[in-house]
Every structure is written in C-alpha cells, then in structure tokens.
Amino acid sequence: MNLYVLFGQRMCINYPGEYALEALSCASEADMDGNPDYIPEQKAKYEATKEFERLAVVTLNVKESDIRAIMFPENNAVPATVIAD
C-alpha cells in the first residue's frame, strides 16, 4: 500500500534546525483514488501560509499486514514451545 505524506519544513528564523520536519497531511492509495486533489490542495494551502521553507510529498510503501499487526496485536499468535515433563 502506498501512503502519500505531505512533509513541511517551517522557516527557521531564530536558528538553523529550530523546527523539525512536520507530517502535514497523509492519504492512502484509496483516498487518492477517491479524491486525487486532496494532497495537491493541502500543499497549496500550506504554501499560501508562507510559513514553510520547503514542502514535499513523499510516497511511502508499507505492507498493510504490518500496519494491521500494530493496530490489532491481539490477533498475533505468540510463538511457544511445549516442553513435556
């Protein structure tokens, strides 16, 4: 599954590194299929604020099964070895 994340770097006025990178918006492939303008609209909205030195959309490829394992840990089996007396 691809996730599209809009990252921003605010302008650092007082000293370099004053602000960390921010994840401003995120959309999955399904989100983008249903509303392909969402991320570009978000990027334009943040550009208009003039608060950011840089904005970039980064595509992250993740396994849905890995996300589900984090979200629903109760569904994961715990490996064990049976030891006979």
N, C-alpha and C positions, 0 to 999 in steps of 0.2 A: 504494500500500500504506500502510495506517495502522500506525504504531507507537505503543504506549501506554507512556509513560515516567513512572514514579513519581519525582518530584523531592522532595528534602527540604532544609530549611534547619535546620541544628543551632542550638540555642540558643547565642547568643553571650554568654558570661559575662564575659570579660575586657575586650573592647572590641567596638564595632559592626564587623561585617564580618570577625570572627575566622575564620569558616568560609565557604567557598564553597558554592554550591549543589551538591548531590550527586545524580547519577542512581542511584537505589537499585535499581530493578527495571525491566525492559522486557519487553514482549510484542508480538508481531505480531498481525495480524487472525486468522491461522490458529491461533496459540497461544490467543487468546481464544475462538475458536470451540470448540476442544478442551477448554479449561479456563477458563471465564469467571470463576471465583472467584479465579484466581491474583493478579491485581493488587489486588483488594479485600482479600485475605488478607495480602498483603505490606504494604499500607497499615496494616491493623490491627496487624500485628506491629511495625512501626516506631512507631506511635502508642503502643503499650504500653510502649516503652522510655522514654518521657518525655524523650528526648534532642533532639527536634525541635520547633522553634518553629512550623514550617509543613510540611505535606505536600500535594502536589498531583499529580494525574495529568494529564499534558499529552499531547494527541494530535498526533503529527507525521505529516504526509502526505509520503511520499517516493516517488520513482519507483524501482521495482525495477531498472530498467535502469541507473540511476545507481549504485546500490549494486553491481550486478554489474560495472560498469566499474571500480570501485575494487578489488573483490575479485579480478577476473580481467583485469588490464591487458594481459596477453599476447594477449587476444582483440580488442584495439582496433587498427584499422589506423592507420598513421602516414601522414598526407597528404604527398604529394611531387609535385613537378613534374619531368617528364622534359625535359631540355634536350639537343637534338641538336647535335652538333659541326658 
